[in-house]
Each structure stands twice: as C-alpha cells, then as structure tokens.
Amino acid sequence: MTVATATKPATAPRKRRTRKVTVKPVAKKTATPKAVKTTTPRRPSAAKLISPNRYWSDIKARWSIHSYEITMLTSDLTKLNKWVRQFTN
C-alpha cells in the first residue's frame, strides 16, 4: 500500500511591499549677504621679536638636529638593506 503525502497547494510567490517614501517639503531660505571682515596682518611689537644673534643660533641648532636625524635615517636604512639582503641571497 502506498503512503499518501501531504502536498502544499500551489501558490503564487509572495509579493513584497514597496517602501513608502515620505517627502518633506523644503522651506526656501533666502540668502542674506554677510558682511565680510577683512583684517590686515599687524606686525608684532618689537618686544616680542628675537634678536638676529638669537635667530642665527636657533637656525644652527635646528640644522644640527636635522643633520643628526638624516644621519640616523641613513644608518637605519643601511641596517634595513642588510636585513633584507639576507633573504634574497
């Protein structure tokens, strides 16, 4: 004897609802011209300026720091080159 199986009735695929779009009215704004402030750069007072000798010594100090950093960069790049070359040979 055969066993009867329950079958679902054939139905159409389910329709999906479309998303409702709500449109908000945009209020029109009138552009009002704003007054633009122009400021001219002012020279700082003489009390705040450093002397030429102090300025020159500052340049020397910055240059020596720059030279040291470049020397250390060269050293690090040389070490990196040696480390990478050990894997290529």
C-alpha positions, 0 to 999 in steps of 0.5 A: 500500500502506498503512503499518501503525502501531504502536498502544499497547494500551489501558490503564487510567490509572495509579493513584497511591499514597496517602501513608502517614501515620505517627502518633506517639503523644503522651506526656501531660505533666502540668502542674506549677504554677510558682511565680510571682515577683512583684517590686515596682518599687524606686525608684532611689537618689537618686544616680542621679536628675537634678536638676529644673534638669537635667530642665527643660533636657533637656525644652527641648532635646528640644522644640527638636529636635522643633520643628526636625524638624516644621519640616523635615517641613513644608518637605519636604512643601511641596517634595513638593506642588510636585513633584507639582503639576507633573504634574497641571497 
